[in-house]
Amino acid sequence: MSDSNAPVFIQDPDPDSLSSDVAGFGGLLVSTQIPTREDGSVELGDITAQSECTLRSLKASLERAGSSMDRVMHLTIYLTDMADRPAFNKVYQAHFSKPYPVRCAVGVADLAIEGMRVEVTALAAKGG
């Protein structure tokens, strides 16, 4: 007998990843993304390039899990420099529309990869 409320994990395509790409529970999905290009390499350019790459990665991850950007309910944005927030916001507005998801921007000293300036964690509804 399977438990329909048991957590479901969709493995990150990177075999060296230490976490799942998406975790789901009871119709909710959680995904954390960094500026990863389609080929698996990490974008370490300016904040605009990193933000664009991160949100494209989030979109792809959510779609693989049966959701979409318009089903994102909450987004936590981690920035190594809060001065980058306006540039991130410009990219964010190209990927989301009103009403925007609830969100929080957090300034952090460092992220997992040297030179990485942005990371996001999203809570989304599974597609219906």
C-alpha positions as CSV (number, residue, x, y, z in Angstrom):
1,M,0.0,0.0,0.0
2,S,1.5,3.4,-1.0
3,D,1.1,6.6,1.0
4,S,-0.1,9.3,-1.3
5,N,1.2,11.9,1.2
6,A,4.7,10.5,1.4
7,P,7.4,12.9,0.3
8,V,8.5,12.4,-3.3
9,F,12.0,13.4,-4.4
10,I,13.0,14.1,-8.0
11,Q,16.8,13.6,-8.2
12,D,18.9,16.4,-9.6
13,P,20.4,15.3,-13.0
14,D,23.9,16.1,-11.7
15,P,25.2,12.7,-10.4
16,D,27.4,14.6,-7.9
17,S,24.5,16.6,-6.4
18,L,23.9,16.2,-2.6
19,S,20.2,17.1,-2.8
20,S,17.1,16.4,-4.9
21,D,16.1,18.9,-7.6
22,V,12.5,19.0,-6.3
23,A,10.9,17.6,-3.2
24,G,7.1,17.2,-3.1
25,F,4.6,16.6,-0.4
26,G,0.8,16.6,-0.5
27,G,0.6,18.6,-3.7
28,L,3.4,21.1,-2.7
29,L,6.8,21.2,-4.4
30,V,10.0,22.7,-3.0
31,S,13.0,23.4,-5.3
32,T,16.3,25.2,-4.7
33,Q,18.2,26.4,-7.7
34,I,21.6,27.9,-8.4
35,P,22.7,29.5,-11.7
36,T,23.2,26.2,-13.6
37,R,23.2,26.2,-17.4
38,E,21.5,23.5,-19.4
39,D,24.8,21.7,-19.9
40,G,25.3,21.5,-16.1
41,S,28.0,24.2,-15.8
42,V,27.6,27.1,-13.4
43,E,27.1,30.6,-14.6
44,L,29.5,32.9,-12.7
45,G,29.0,36.1,-14.7
46,D,27.3,39.2,-13.5
47,I,24.2,39.2,-11.3
48,T,21.9,39.6,-14.3
49,A,23.4,36.5,-16.1
50,Q,23.3,34.5,-12.8
51,S,19.7,35.6,-12.0
52,E,18.5,34.7,-15.5
53,C,20.2,31.3,-15.4
54,T,18.9,30.6,-11.9
55,L,15.3,31.4,-12.8
56,R,15.5,29.4,-16.1
57,S,16.8,26.4,-14.0
58,L,13.9,26.8,-11.6
59,K,11.4,26.8,-14.5
60,A,12.9,23.7,-15.9
61,S,13.0,21.9,-12.5
62,L,9.3,22.8,-11.8
63,E,8.2,21.7,-15.2
64,R,9.9,18.3,-14.8
65,A,8.0,17.9,-11.6
66,G,4.6,18.8,-13.2
67,S,4.4,22.4,-12.1
68,S,5.2,25.8,-13.5
69,M,6.4,29.3,-12.6
70,D,2.9,30.6,-12.4
71,R,2.2,28.1,-9.6
72,V,5.1,29.4,-7.4
73,M,3.7,30.6,-4.1
74,H,6.8,31.6,-2.2
75,L,10.4,32.4,-3.2
76,T,13.4,32.9,-1.0
77,I,16.2,34.7,-2.7
78,Y,19.8,34.5,-1.3
79,L,22.1,37.3,-2.5
80,T,25.8,37.7,-1.5
81,D,25.4,41.5,-2.1
82,M,22.1,43.2,-1.4
83,A,23.1,45.9,-3.9
84,D,22.3,43.2,-6.5
85,R,18.6,43.2,-5.5
86,P,17.5,45.8,-8.2
87,A,19.2,43.8,-11.0
88,F,17.7,40.5,-9.7
89,N,14.2,42.2,-9.4
90,K,14.4,43.2,-13.1
91,V,15.0,39.6,-14.2
92,Y,12.4,38.3,-11.6
93,Q,9.8,40.6,-13.2
94,A,10.5,39.0,-16.6
95,H,9.8,35.5,-15.2
96,F,6.9,36.2,-12.9
97,S,3.8,38.4,-13.3
98,K,1.3,40.0,-10.9
99,P,0.2,38.9,-8.5
100,Y,3.8,38.0,-7.7
101,P,4.7,35.2,-5.4
102,V,5.3,36.0,-1.7
103,R,9.0,36.4,-1.4
104,C,11.9,37.2,0.8
105,A,15.4,38.4,0.0
106,V,18.2,37.4,2.3
107,G,21.8,38.8,2.3
108,V,24.4,36.1,2.9
109,A,28.1,36.2,3.2
110,D,28.8,33.3,0.8
111,L,27.1,30.6,-1.3
112,A,28.3,27.1,-2.0
113,I,30.4,28.0,-5.1
114,E,32.9,30.8,-5.1
115,G,31.7,33.6,-7.3
116,M,28.0,32.5,-7.1
117,R,25.9,35.5,-6.2
118,V,22.4,34.2,-6.2
119,E,20.4,31.1,-5.1
120,V,16.6,30.7,-4.8
121,T,14.3,28.3,-3.0
122,A,10.7,28.1,-4.2
123,L,7.5,26.6,-2.9
124,A,5.1,25.8,-5.7
125,A,1.8,23.9,-6.1
126,K,1.9,20.8,-8.2
127,G,0.0,21.1,-11.5
128,G,-3.7,20.3,-11.3
